[in-house]
């Protein structure tokens, strides 16, 4: 599998060939679907559809078989199917085969034209807002820099005390054992019982967390990314009290101390952070509606495509599962719209989405009812 990067998208977008095949499908990591080889069966069905489309071209059976052979071989490759994520994207043309296993549950779709269809890949980059996740326990602390679809551990052992005893003294361990024995059978620890002992223990944990905070600030103080904490409930208010990072989320992930599933933590963190990151999309929609009908916006593909190629689009909204076919003539900056996909034309929505993305604009794939202007399949907010 190839790692998907913006450079990969750029390389794929530049490919032009008579027969370019794009296949998208949801895949499974475990369960009955894997045992029953459902994903392999889905790919087999896609190849049947691709063959039917290729047979409409001036291609013989032998040429078609040679063209799709690299993907045909995957159907019976058991090892390949045992290492999937949520979605699989396959791209094939003469001499080029690209495969991407991604955490995006793609809608099942295939496309045969003179260029590759890449728009379904864009949510992988739209969800690229990063954040910090601090896995916080008294005996161990880990910091991750995450996006919606990825996790990378940040090395912090040289800047923080590795365990609470190093900061407040080794008598803390004995006191903690006594405290936990008092709470046995009551689930996660809570502060009650002997008021003075509880207050002392809070203070000791607070000193430890203060030392953690000072160490972390040497690393992330100038970052403007959210920080979310995964910890037991009773620890979070103590950490909040000593925290000095201004982007700490006011909520936390309630964590069983025995749990340490990085992927699950990332998903839980994204559930809490997605409203924060969605704020930008909502602001862009508001801006489009505010300036709709002015030179700052357009819902006309004939205007939008040349603007995208020239890097003039700030944000593009594209209706899901829709398309506009036609031809762009760069010499004249003109767009011809056709009623259907033809051997001579391309997906104009795919082209404008790719050009917007590669020129640094944001692209959102949206349901019709969520589009800023629902009467058009494409809306553009231009840069100032």
Secondary structure, DSSP 8 states (H G I E B T S, - for coil): -----HHHHHHHHT---S-EEEEEEE--SSSHHHHTTHHHHHHHHHHHHHHHHHHTSS--HHHHHHHHHHHHGGGG-HHHHTT--SEEEEEEETTEEEEEEESS----EEEEESS---GGGTHHHHT---EEEEEE-SS-EEEEEE-SS-EEEE--TTTS-SSHHHHH-THHHHHHHHHHHHTTTSSS----SSHHHHHHHHHHHHHHHHHHHHHHHHHHTT--S-EEEEE-HHHHHHHHHH---TTEEEEEEE--TT---HHHHHHHHHHHHHHHHHHHHHHHHHHHHHHTTSTTEE--HHHHHHHHHTT-EEEEEEETT---EEEEETTTTEEEEESS--TT-EEHHHHHHHHHHHTT-EEEEE-GGGSSSTTSSEEEEE--
